[in-house]
């Protein structure tokens, strides 16, 4: 299994499985479903609000960073 920046991606018969820092796991089908839901939501928001995709993905990146810090106890929830 090749390692890449804290991620280990295993590609068995039914698609990739992602292991993050050896403590979390998401199956290939779950990863695909999550990715599609997020991308569809971003596309809907951008079309509805006439906001650029780059801006929207940047906001999502900031929200994800803040949420991860919150989950690690580094930041208090608002």
Rosetta blueprint (number, residue, H / E / L):
1 X L
2 X E
3 X E
4 X E
5 X L
6 X L
7 X E
8 X E
9 X E
10 X E
11 X E
12 X E
13 X L
14 X L
15 X E
16 X E
17 X E
18 X E
19 X E
20 X E
21 X L
22 X L
23 X L
24 X E
25 X E
26 X E
27 X L
28 X H
29 X H
30 X H
31 X H
32 X H
33 X H
34 X H
35 X H
36 X H
37 X H
38 X H
39 X H
40 X H
41 X H
42 X H
43 X H
44 X H
45 X H
46 X H
47 X H
48 X H
49 X H
50 X L
51 X L
52 X L
53 X H
54 X H
55 X H
56 X H
57 X H
58 X H
59 X H
60 X H
61 X H
62 X H
63 X H
64 X H
65 X H
66 X H
67 X H
68 X H
69 X H
70 X H
71 X H
72 X L
73 X L
74 X L
75 X L
76 X L
77 X L
78 X L
